Amino acid sequence: MCGIVGYIGKRDVAPLLLEGLQRLEYRGYDSAGIVISSPKASGLKMVKAKGRVRDLEARVPKRFTGTTGIAHTRWATHGAPSDINSHPHLDPENKVAVVHNGIVDNASELRAKLVADGVVFASETDTEVITHLIARSQATTLEEKVREALKVIEGTYGIAVMHADFGDRIVVARNGSPVVLGIGEKEMFVASDVAALIAHTRQVVTLDDGEMATLKADDFRTYTTSGATTTATPETVEWEAASYDMGGHDTYMHKEISEQPDAVDRVLRGRIDDRFSTVHLGGLNLDAREARTIRRIKILGCGTSYHAGLIGAGLIESMARIPADAEPASEFRYRNPVVDPDTLYIAVSQSGETYDVLAAVQELKRKGARVLGVVNVVGSAIAREADGGVYVHAGPEVCVVSTKCFTNTVVAFALLALHLGRIRDLSVTDGKRIIEGLRKLPEQISEILTSEDKIKKLAEEYAGAQSMMFIGRVRGYPVALEASLKLKEISYIHAEAYPASELKHGPLALIEPALPTVAIVPDDDLLEKNRAALEEIKARSGRILAVAHQPQEKADHTIVVPKNEDELDPILMGIPLQLFAYHTALAMGRDIDKPRNLAKSVTVE
């Protein structure tokens, strides 16, 4: 992984590819490369560089011209970041070039066979295996050469291939890693993310797993890896190029935090039904009779999406009175889970392409389960695999760490919980109460954002900590988990989250003045229990930063947030802690939009 861009047409290709790579920088990467061809030149021309796209751009010669090319930003899996390990990978005769997202699981075995046949490898990567397999194929078309190579490959891939002997085309294929075609006027694009295409076309085709495509300047065709023709109808992307601009903010993370009032308004828009005190979720493909047969709900996600799922499970249990829980998708599919026909499974993913979540969905579908998706990207793999679902309409999220999409996902779960609750036993009165609370959210989030200067000062005060503890009880615990993750991701401060009720069962041993605690203290029926936890910490000389609806006497500092309905309070209590993590990282001079070792869309295990 991590980013693919390709173009075939009449324009000078290098500037287009470099621009596309820049639009994919948010996904996280450690090196980049570009290869081009021209009808007037023999062979392929390539430039690669460890580091940022700007480092690659500085190496591109002035006369590096052509009309067809592929490019890549790499996030290391096989082999350390280096010029040599960067993509694209060429064969020794400079005829075949491959860029690849994913992992070739049997790369070692294939590599050993190729070495035994006299092949000399230039890199440590698994991708170079694909290049040599294509180059050594005796097939007469590029499509068949690629197909032969894919037959022996095990693992995941999104690939784009060029061949000097077939200069009028680019061949691409997908299995578990996104490949999107961009349809232009006598020009064609390919990318792993629509962000790289949106400045040039909004007409896209998303390949399915097991599908390939041939791109020519004035045409494209899609087919399976076995050669059967498939039907591809271009879709119009709803996002615009301006959505990927920074909009006057210093970082994408800050922009996306500030966009949350509008984002929440979008996920609510057109869905509230005041007449019946419920909501319309047309994409669920789940009628009332089917909804009443659900006996349990299992939510699957990874990282931030898992934390959103934990809050979602609580919302569903409290409003719909259906037993619900959340589990990391990365663990679920490896424990041979019992798949119950009366259980509804919900897969959560910002990109809709997260490999662990997608693999869990595919396993569940194989076993006959009903699966819904909660995703942000229309037409993504999980959206297509699921039986139905809810789009969260957060808009493009460029920063590696998720903020507005997390918030919108939790709001989407609130809508789903209300919908299921009103089908079952949630009263009209409670339905109205929740709807009123949902409508307040955009304004209340805006109110929280006006406290940024205060939160910034607090962050600067706590930025010297080597480690931090986050605690919350019941509804507050997932908020603590997500806030802890945000701080780790972008500041690199070690942080742990615990249920407040678990303090006395071990974590109190860590409490000391050097270890600050961030406590989630909502004004609900557990307020006194949470205050007792603050007492325990204070008795051991611990510093406390509380997030609460009113100032907390035992806390050294309190960030006060507006009160909503008890069920919806977690949505608001997470917002100031996004700003806290942001300003802590800023005070420490971190690369906030591109934290080390991380990638935006995780399409490998």
ROLO-216647 format. One record per residue (C-alpha): x, y, z. Coordinates in steps of 0.02 Angstrom, whole numbers, plus 50000, padded with zeros to 5 digits. Each point is the difference from the previous one (the first is absolute). Example, Ala and Ser with C-alpha at 12.3 -4.5 7.8 and 13.67 -1.06 7.14 Angstrom:
BEGIN
506154977550390/500695017249967/
***
This chain:
BEGIN
500005000050000/499635014849997/499545011049849/499834996849812/499775012749860/500014996949813/499585009549840/499884996749813/499525013549877/500805014549908/500555011450143/501765000750072/499864986350129/501335003950132/499175015750073/498324990950008/500744985250092/500965010850123/498425010050036/499054983750029/501344993750119/499905016250098/498134997550020/500354982650071/501325005750124/498704999950139/499934981049992/501744998950076/501564993849909/501904999350009/500565000849817/499355003849826/500354996349818/499425003249823/500234991249832/499485006849830/500034995449817/499865009849838/499654994549822/501635008649950/501104990750125/500474981750021/499864991950170/499335007550160/500735014650098/499944999650190/500425011050150/499834994350182/500435007650168/499904996150184/499065013750093/498635011949948/499255003449829/500955016449999/501624989950009/499444990049849/499495015849907/501735007550030/500784985049912/498895000249845/501005006549850/499335014749901/499844989449842/499084985950088/498555000349877/498724987349943/498144997049983/499794983950100/500594996250176/499714992350170/500585006150170/499964994350181/500235005250180/500624985350105/499724995350182/501294986750039/499474982050029/501414989849919/501675008850011/500485016150086/499615017049920/501325003449867/500195005949821/500194982049939/498484993450095/498905014149937/498734996449865/499864998649850/501024984249973/500784996749830/500664984149922/501865000049948/499565004649819/498975015250054/498484993249910/498784995950142/499525011850141/498864995750145/499285009950145/499134990050136/498985002550158/499774984850110/501074985050050/500524984749901/499854986450132/501004987149903/501355012249945/501414990350084/499534983949911/499835008649830/501605009750026/500974983950036/499354992049840/500455015349896/501755001050075/500254981549961/499565004449819/501355013249996/498995015650040/500985013650093/498945010750117/500405018450024/498905002950153/499394991550159/498175002549954/498644987349965/499405010949855/501544996749895/499444981849988/498485005849900/501115009949881/501104985049960/498524988349979/499235011849871/501665003049912/500354981349982/498264995649937/499944993349821/498205006149974/499705011049849/498955013750083/500345010650153/498324995150072/500444981649990/501755003050071/499245008550152/498654986650016/501324986250000/500975008750138/498465002550107/499564981549988/501524995450106/499915014650121/499204997750171/499535015350102/499295017349970/500355012049860/499505015549908/501215001249854/500335010649846/501144993249864/500875008049850/500994990949865/501125008349871/499374988049865/498195004950036/500175018850014/498185003649960/499334993150164/500094998250188/499354983850077/499355000250178/499304987050119/499244999050173/499884987350140/499735007550171/500795017049965/499065014449917/500165004049815/498965014349928/499925004849815/499755018249951/499085002649836/500525015649904/499845007349824/501234989949895/501024996850156/499894987550142/500605000050178/500234986850134/500305002050186/499814991350166/498965014650065/498825012349914/500995014150083/501304998149862/498695001249863/498765012950057/500925015149927/499834992449825/498414989749996/498534995550110/499504984949894/500734984550081/499894981149993/500494990050155/500684982749965/499384985150099/501154986650071/500524988049863/499745013349867/501245007349874/499945014549878/500935005949846/500155018849980/500335008249833/499945018749965/498264999249922/499274984350078/499994987750145/499344982650027/499794989550156/500074981150019/500354986750131/501684992150034/499344984849909/499645010649845/498105001950007/499375017149949/499175010550137/498845014849987/500645016350074/498895015350013/500885016250052/499345008550157/500105018550042/501045004150155/499055012050114/501575008050074/500885014449913/501845004149983/499815014550123/499534987450135/501814994350001/500745017650022/500575006250168/498825014849996/501095012350093/500414988250144/501784995450048/499624981349997/498664988649933/499664993650175/499555017550060/498925002849846/499074983750029/499715003250185/499275017049954/498874992249867/499074989250125/498465011250024/499664999549812/500464981649988/498764995250137/498675010549916/500294989949840/499804983150083/498355005850076/499325009049847/498454992149924/499984985550121/498935006350146/498164995450001/499105011450124/498304992449965/500484983250075/501465005950108/501214989149905/501215000949854/500054993949819/501494989149955/499544994049827/501624990949966/499794987350139/498994987849893/499254994250164/498125001250025/499125001250167/499534981650004/501824994849972/500625012750127/498904992450135/500794982949974/501755006350044/500574992550165/501765007050009/501105012649911/501874998149975/501005015249942/501704997749917/501305013549968/501835004250024/500805014250096/498915015450004/498594990749912/500034986950137/499845013750132/498535007449904/499254982649999/500164998850190/499005016050018/498794993649868/499734983850096/499565009950155/498775010749902/499164984849925/499834991250168/499305015450087/498785005349864/499534983949911/500274988050147/500914987749887/501574992050073/501465007749906/501885000050012/501515005349895/501584990449960/501585003749900/499714992849826/501844995249993/499724987750144/498244994349956/500404990949839/501434989950077/499074992550147/498804989049900/498485009550066/498294992250018/498905008549870/498225000950064/498595002149872/499075011450123/501505011850016/500175015749895/501825004249961/500535018049968/501675003849916/500745017250032/501355008049892/500365018149953/500744995249831/498884985049972/501584990849947/500834995450167/500674982749964/499684991950169/498205006249999/499724995049819/500704982550031/498844998050151/498515005449893/500454987449865/500164986050129/498325004650076/499175000449830/500744983049960/499174993350158/498315007549956/499975014750121/499085016349970/501265014349997/499735018749999/501365012749962/500305016850082/501235008649884/500465017249932/500434995749820/498614996349876/500394985049890/501394993650113/500324981450018/499094998050166/498535010049936/499874988349851/500244983950100/498755004450137/498134996449991/499625018250039/500635013850111/500185018250047/501145012849917/500695012250127/500245014749877/501505007450092/500805005549837/501824996349954/501144997650150/501815003349951/500934999750167/500594982550044/499125000750168/498115000549995/498985013650084/498455005449906/499694982649933/500074992950176/498725012750058/498854997149852/500134981150020/499405001450180/498575011349944/499574987049867/499924986950138/498845011450099/498865000849848/500044981149980/499654997550185/498535011949993/499334991449844/500104982750080/499345006550165/498445007649924/499654983649909/500114991250167/499615007950169/500695017850001/498575011950038/499465014949895/500535011350144/501754992750004/500095000649811/499605018750002/501275002650140/501394991749899/499545009549842/500075016550093/501704995050066/500634995449827/499455016749930/500985009150136/501644991449957/500675011549861/499755015750104/500724991950156/501534994049905/500245017849937/499915006050180/501364987750052/501125005849857/499945017850067/500964993650152/501514995549895/501155013350074/499704993450176/500264982149944/501615005149912/500705007450161/499554984250096/500824989249866/501605010150011/500014997650188/499804981149987/501134997649848/501514996250111/499214984050068/500864983749956/498394990250020/498155003450032/498534990350068/498235001849928/498504993850098/498134999249974/498554989750062/498704991149889/499615013249866/501595009350041/501194985349980/499974999249808/500285018950000/501544997250108/500624986449882/499825011149847/500805015150087/501454989150056/500244993749822/499975017649928/501365005750120/501094984949960/499775001649813/500555017949977/501015005150154/500864983050030/499685001950188/499654983250078/498204999550057/498854986850075/498124999650021/499114990750139/498224998850064/499925011550151/499274985550100/501594989949968/501205012450081/500084991050166/500314983549913/501765004449948/500255016549907/500045010350161/501784993550021/500505011549858/499275015950072/501275013450047/500245018649965/500964996149839/498544990049927/498525011449959/498264992549987/498675005949878/498304995650072/498344999549905/498695005950126/498265002049924/498605006950105/498964984150002/499474986850125/501834994850023/500645017350044/500344996050183/500874983749953/501145009649883/500355013150132/500514986050118/501304994649871/500685017849997/500154999250189/501034984049986/501195008249877/500155016150099/500384990350160/501544993349910/500595017249941/499454997249820/499675014749885/498264999949920/499305008049843/498124997249998/498815001149852/498325003450080/498385009649995/500475010350151/501655004350087/500664985650105/500665004850172/501294985950007/500685003549825/501485011449970/499175005849840/498294997249922/499475001749819/498145003750011/498924993649857/498145003449968/498754987150064/498944989949879/498984984350031/500954987050102/500064988149851/500775013349886/501245007850122/501464989049942/499915008249828/500365017050075/501254994650132/501194993449869/500145016549904/501085009950125/501184985150017/500305000349813/500575018150021/501004995150154/500964986749903/500235011949854/500745014150103/501074988150103/500774993449839/500185017749933/500925005450157/501184985349976/500355004049818/499244984049929/499504997149818/498164999850042/499244995149833/501284986249968/500454991650165/501464988249994/499734981649957/498155002449958/498974999749841/498245006749970/499164985249918/500684983450062/499764987949856/501204986650062/499994989750160/
***
